[in-house]
Structure formats: structure tokens, C-alpha cells
Amino acid sequence: MGAGGSLPRNGELRYGLVVAVDLEGFSKLGVLDQRMAQTRLGQVLERAATGAGLSRAGWYRQPRGDGELAILPGDTDVALVVAQFPHLLEQALRELRSDSVRHPRLRLRVAMHYEPLSAGEFGPVGSAPIVACRLLDARATKAALAADPAHDLVLVISEKLYDEVVTTRFHGLEPRRFRRMRATIKGVTYRGYLCLGTPKWVMAAREDLAHPALQ
């Protein structure tokens, strides 16, 4: 079982918020840089979670080499995580840029989905982790980050999260910062919404709202 919290017991079905994170360009790095990238990724994830009032110690976390798949506790404030976690991640990544002379720049893709899941022999089972990972690895998600060097993070959420959480505007969420996307993988079509940088309304976001890529 992954680090941190636990999955539902066998036979239990619970709703869970899945957060999947992946580093851009990890496979192109040398061994020492990969090791440093993993260390720095752990630091920014911890910093963002702590800043949002979240404890990663209570999450089920499954390492993926260049990222992780996390399942948050059932009583998690989903809107808070969607708003604050990527917002603070983007801030932490921006502050790391000053050290990019010694270490490669860290850029992240983050995917989120909320659905029922259960425990399996080799980890979580159900549609929640599958949808999150499909959105994370979608060509459109990778292309969005690659095409915009001004940002160090792209957030992709499921259509369900957008409709039920982002549109509420809780915790400063700004629906206009998202644009629709869809990906067909292994014959299945997944629909979601992309956001470059913070998903929250901030004064500095006014220019981004007018950016064609975000409309």
C-alpha cells in the first residue's frame, strides 16, 4: 500500500478525490537530475499542501517515478483542494525558477477527479484513478503546458469536477480560467477542463483571462 493514508477496506466503496501529478520532461533528465527533481517535487507538494491546510500524511500516495497518484480522505473539502493546492503549487514552482541555473526547471501536470473507488490487490480500483490518469497523460494536457512557457503548471480536471465544484466559485475558483478538452484513449472518450497556472481569481489573472488559449 502507498505511503500515508489508507484505502477503503475490501468490499467498501467510497467517494474519493484523486490527485495525480506528473513532471514534464522527466525521462530526458540524467540520473542525478532525476533524483534532484524527485526531491524538489516532494518539497513543493508538501509546501502546497501545508499552505492549504492539508496533511499529505493522511493521503494514500502511490509513487509513479516522475510523480504520484494520491487519494485524499473522504471528508476533504474538494473545492478547497481544487482551488488552493494548484494555486500554491504554482507559487512554489515560480520561486524555484531562480535556481534553474543549477537545476532543471520544474514544470508539472496535475489532474483531479472525484468518483467512487475501492481497494484492490495492487492499489485503488474504480473509475476515479483511471479518469485522473487518462486526463493527466492526455496529449492535450501535455501540449497545453509545452506551448506556454510562462506557466510551470497545468491543471486538468474532469467534467464532473468542473460542473459540480468549479462553477460554485468556492474558495475563489474562477471558471473562466478553464477551457474544455477531450481525449480519446483506448476507445474511450474523456472530457475535462484545462487551466494554466492558478485556477483562482487573482488580480494578476486579468491578462490571462484574455489569453486565447484560456478562452
N, C-alpha and C positions, 0 to 999 in steps of 0.2 A: 504494500500500500504506500501511497505517496507521502511525502513529508507533511507534517502539520495535522489538520483535522481529519475526520473520518467520513466515509460514505455511509449511506443508509445501510442497515443490516440486510442480509439476504432475504428477499421476499418483500422488502419495503420499497415503496415508490414515493419519492418526494420531489417537490419542485426545487430546482437549484439554479443559481446564476453561474454560468460557466464563463470564465475569462481566459482566453488563450492569447499568448504573447509570443512573438517571433522577431528575431533580429534580422535586419536586412543585410545581405551580403556576407553572412557568417562563414559559409563554405569557402569563400575566396580568401579568407584570412589564414595566416600561418598559425602554427600551434600555439606559440606564445601569445599572439594577439587574440586567438580564440579564447584562451584561458582568461586573459585580461577582460575581454568583452563579457564573458560569463560573470566575472566578479563584479564588474561595473553594472551589469544588468540587475544582478541581485540587489545591489545598493540602491539603484533608482526605484526598483519595485518596492523595496522596504520603505524608502523615504516617502514615496507617494501614498502608500497605504497608511503609514503612520500619520501623515499630514491630513488624511481624510478621516482619521479616527477609526481606522480599520486595523485588525490584527491578523497578519498573514499566518501566525501560529495556529489560528483556528480554521485555516483553509486546508482543504485537501489539495495537495500540489504534486503534479506529475511532471518531472523534468523531461524536456524534449531536446536537450543538447544545445539548441540555439534559442531556447525559450522555455515556456512551461504551460501546462494546462491546469487551471485552478478551478475548484468548485467551492463557492462560498457558503457559509451556514444558511439554513433556511429562514432565519429571522433577519437577514440582511436587508437594509434599505436599498432596494435596487436602483432607484433614481439617484441616490447619493453616489453610488459606485459609478454609474454611467457618467455622471457629471464630474465628480471630483477626482476620481482615480486617473483618468487620462489627462485631465487638466493639470494635475500636479506632476504627472509623468512628463508631460511636455515641458514644464518649467525645469524639472531636474535635468532633462536631456539638453535643454538650451544652455544651462550652466556648465555642462560638460564640454561644450564646444571649445572653450578657451584652452582646453588641454588636448585638443585634436592634433597638435604638433607631435606629441609623444605617442598618442594612441589613436587608432582609427575612430572616426566619428560614429557614435551610436545612434541608430535610427530603428524605430520599432513599428511593427504592425500589431494592433490589438483588436481582438474580436470578442463579442459578447452575445450570449443568447440565454434565454430563460425558459426551461421546459422541465417536465418530469424526467427523472433518472433513477437508476438503481445501481446496486453493486454487482459486479461480475468477477469472474476468476482473475482477470488481468486488469481490473480497473473499472471505471464507471461505464455503464451501458445505458442506451436510450438515445433519443434524437438530439438532446441538448449538446453533448460534446461533439457529435458528428457535425451538426449545423455550424457550431462555432469554428471548428477546424476547417470546414469547407470554405466558409467565408474568409477565414484568415489566409488560406492558401490560394484564394481565387486570383485569377490573372488581373482582374480589375483592381483589386486591393493592392497588389504589388505595383501595378502600373501607376496608380494614384500617388503613391509615395515616391516612386522613382522619378516621376515627372515634376515634382515640386520640391526643389532643394531648400526652399525657405522653411520647411517644416521638418521636424525629426520624428513625427508620429502621425500615423493614420489610424483612425478608429473605424471599425466596421461593425455594425450591429444588425441583428435580424430585423425583419419587417415587424415582427411581433413586438420587439422592444421599442422600436420607433413609434408604432401606433399606440402602445399602451403606457409608455414611460416618457419618451422624449417630448411628445406633444403636450404633456401636462405642464411642462416648463418648470417642474420642481427643481430646486437647487440650482437655478439659473440656466437650465438647459435651453438651448436655442435651436429650434427645428430648422431654421433657415441655414444653419451651418452644415446641414446634411444634404446629400444628393443620392438619388436612387441608384442601385446597382443590382445586377443579377448575374449569376454564373450557373452554367450547366456542367455538372461534373458527374461522370459515370451514369449519364442518362437522367439525372435528377436536377431540377432547376431550383436554385436557392436565391431568394430575394432578400435584399438588405439595404442599408444606407451607409454611405461613407462620409467621414468628416476628417478633414486635415487639421491637425492641431487641436486646440481646445474645443469641446462641444458646448461650452458655456458662452453666454453673452458677456463680453467684456468690451470696454471702450475701444481697445486696440483691434477688436474684431470687425469694426465697421468697414475697413478696406477689404478684408477677406470676404465679407458678405457680398461684395460686389464682384468678386473674382469669378470669371466664367466657369471655372472648374467646380465651384461650390453652388452653382445655381441649378 
